[in-house]
Structure formats: structure tokens, C-alpha cells
């Protein structure tokens, strides 16, 4: 299995990235992170639009869980149904965790935003590995990846409580899949048609991060909604695109050779 040069590239990138990140000094949470552009309150809800925009995650997460439970996710691989379910559970919980955080943004509430996000990140990455590389590999790494994601958020939180905040592990959990997923799509063929859906997920998530980065500038320009609120909506759109993929893709009648 490791004789495949494509897998060697993936493993090498993972190892090099881990070494580079942990060769850096610990990264503490910047207190200014909690100072979002749109702090308007409505109907006794502070930061109303940053809070309420998380409803999109709750809706898509609930739709996804219902889809998996109904066994209508024919656009996915049968052996990955638990992975897909975990992804949508993570999305669903992210809606509540992020809303709770934005109701009163600080390091304590941020933990409950980040924990479910790590579940969604790791489940999605496992699903992509299963669809493009090997479902057997995906199922082997799934639980360890989930554990590493949860531990990364927990470790950051404990490190902040101890006065020596360290985001490095969480940075890896969030951004390494963003780096690897496009590469996997370029190097490997899927056992399903509809690559456009996964590229759509990647594109929408990339746009959401741009919205997040330009939070204040977008709010200043538009006046009605901030970049961070748009980030929630567009990131939820990314999860909806994956939901549509599980409805509309088809398993290829002539499956490509996959590493087992």
C-alpha cells in the first residue's frame, strides 16, 4: 500500500507539516479574536446576526442526519455511512456551539465552538479518504482522527487556563485537511461520480474563510451584515453541497482501482 507514490506524497506532507508546526513557538489565542465587527443586539440576543446565522448549520446538520437514518444517502459509499452521520452530527452541534460562543464570546465559550467543529473536520476528511483512497484506510483512521480533533481543542483550552495558550494542535486539525483534500482529489480517482460536489465544498469553504478574514471591512461596506455572519452562512452552504452529493452522486459501475 505504501508503495503507491501518491500515498507517499500525502504521508510526507503530513509529517513535514506536523514537524513545521510544532517547531514553532506555542500560539496563544489572540484576545482580539473575540472582537467581531457586528455587535448589534436584537430581541435580547447580543451579537444577534453572528448568533442567529448559526441556525444554518443546525438545519443542514439535521437534514443530513435524517438523510443517513433514512438510508437514502445513495450518493455515498455504504461502508462510510457512520462517517457521514458523524459529519452531520458535528455540523449540527457546531450550530449550537458557535451560537453559544457568539452569545458571549470569550475563551471559555470558544471551546464549545471548536469541539464540534473538530468532529466535522475529521469526519469529512475520513469520508474523502474513504471515497478517493480506500474505505478500509478511512475506517481505520476515523476514530483516531476524531480523538485527535477533540484532544486538540481540549489541549488548547487547558493550555489557556494554565496561562500558556497553545493552538498548534488545533491549527493542524483545522488546516491540514484543507491542504490535503484538494491534493487527494487531484491525485486519486473516486469510486463515485460527481467530483464537482467536493470541489464545490472546497470552494465554498475557502470563500467562507475569506469572509471571516474581512469581517470588519465587509460590515463597513455593506452595513447590514458582517463578514463573520456571511462566513457562517457560506460554510453552511459548503455542508449543504456535501448533503446534495450524498443524494445525487452514483457509485461508478466500473469502480476505479482502489488501494485495499
ChimeraX attribute file (.defattr): number of C-alpha atoms within 10 A of each C-alpha:
attribute: neighborCount
match mode: 1-to-1
recipient: residues
	/A:1	8
	/A:2	10
	/A:3	7
	/A:4	9
	/A:5	11
	/A:6	16
	/A:7	17
	/A:8	13
	/A:9	14
	/A:10	15
	/A:11	14
	/A:12	12
	/A:13	15
	/A:14	17
	/A:15	10
	/A:16	10
	/A:17	14
	/A:18	15
	/A:19	11
	/A:20	10
	/A:21	15
	/A:22	12
	/A:23	10
	/A:24	9
	/A:25	9
	/A:26	15
	/A:27	15
	/A:28	15
	/A:29	16
	/A:30	9
	/A:31	9
	/A:32	8
	/A:33	10
	/A:34	15
	/A:35	11
	/A:36	19
	/A:37	20
	/A:38	22
	/A:39	15
	/A:40	11
	/A:41	14
	/A:42	10
	/A:43	6
	/A:44	7
	/A:45	14
	/A:46	16
	/A:47	21
	/A:48	19
	/A:49	23
	/A:50	29
	/A:51	23
	/A:52	18
	/A:53	20
	/A:54	25
	/A:55	20
	/A:56	21
	/A:57	28
	/A:58	21
	/A:59	15
	/A:60	24
	/A:61	27
	/A:62	16
	/A:63	15
	/A:64	28
	/A:65	19
	/A:66	15
	/A:67	19
	/A:68	21
	/A:69	12
	/A:70	9
	/A:71	10
	/A:72	12
	/A:73	22
	/A:74	17
	/A:75	19
	/A:76	26
	/A:77	19
	/A:78	13
	/A:79	13
	/A:80	20
	/A:81	17
	/A:82	15
	/A:83	22
	/A:84	27
	/A:85	20
	/A:86	22
	/A:87	27
	/A:88	30
	/A:89	22
	/A:90	25
	/A:91	30
	/A:92	26
	/A:93	22
	/A:94	26
	/A:95	26
	/A:96	19
	/A:97	24
	/A:98	28
	/A:99	25
	/A:100	17
	/A:101	21
	/A:102	24
	/A:103	19
	/A:104	16
	/A:105	18
	/A:106	15
	/A:107	19
	/A:108	13
	/A:109	17
	/A:110	19
	/A:111	19
	/A:112	20
	/A:113	23
	/A:114	22
	/A:115	22
	/A:116	24
	/A:117	27
	/A:118	27
	/A:119	25
	/A:120	27
	/A:121	23
	/A:122	28
	/A:123	29
	/A:124	23
	/A:125	22
	/A:126	27
	/A:127	25
	/A:128	23
	/A:129	24
	/A:130	25
	/A:131	22
	/A:132	23
	/A:133	24
	/A:134	20
	/A:135	23
	/A:136	15
	/A:137	14
	/A:138	23
	/A:139	18
	/A:140	12
	/A:141	18
	/A:142	22
	/A:143	15
	/A:144	12
	/A:145	20
	/A:146	20
	/A:147	14
	/A:148	18
	/A:149	27
	/A:150	20
	/A:151	17
	/A:152	23
	/A:153	27
	/A:154	18
	/A:155	18
	/A:156	23
	/A:157	21
	/A:158	14
	/A:159	16
	/A:160	17
	/A:161	12
	/A:162	9
	/A:163	9
	/A:164	15
	/A:165	18
	/A:166	21
	/A:167	19
	/A:168	21
	/A:169	21
	/A:170	22
	/A:171	14
	/A:172	18
	/A:173	23
	/A:174	18
	/A:175	11
	/A:176	17
	/A:177	19
	/A:178	16
	/A:179	12
	/A:180	18
	/A:181	20
	/A:182	14
	/A:183	14
	/A:184	20
	/A:185	18
	/A:186	11
	/A:187	15
	/A:188	17
	/A:189	17
	/A:190	22
	/A:191	23
	/A:192	20
	/A:193	17
	/A:194	16
	/A:195	13
	/A:196	11
	/A:197	20
	/A:198	18
	/A:199	17
	/A:200	17
	/A:201	21
	/A:202	20
	/A:203	14
	/A:204	21
	/A:205	21
	/A:206	17
	/A:207	16
	/A:208	23
	/A:209	18
	/A:210	15
	/A:211	22
	/A:212	19
	/A:213	14
	/A:214	16
	/A:215	21
	/A:216	20
	/A:217	14
	/A:218	19
	/A:219	19
	/A:220	15
	/A:221	11
	/A:222	11
	/A:223	11
	/A:224	10
	/A:225	18
	/A:226	25
	/A:227	27
	/A:228	26
	/A:229	25
	/A:230	23
	/A:231	26
	/A:232	27
	/A:233	19
	/A:234	23
	/A:235	25
	/A:236	27
	/A:237	20
	/A:238	25
	/A:239	26
	/A:240	22
	/A:241	21
	/A:242	25
	/A:243	25
	/A:244	15
	/A:245	24
	/A:246	22
	/A:247	17
	/A:248	15
	/A:249	18
	/A:250	16
	/A:251	17
	/A:252	11
	/A:253	9
	/A:254	8
	/A:255	11
	/A:256	13
	/A:257	13
	/A:258	15
	/A:259	14
	/A:260	9
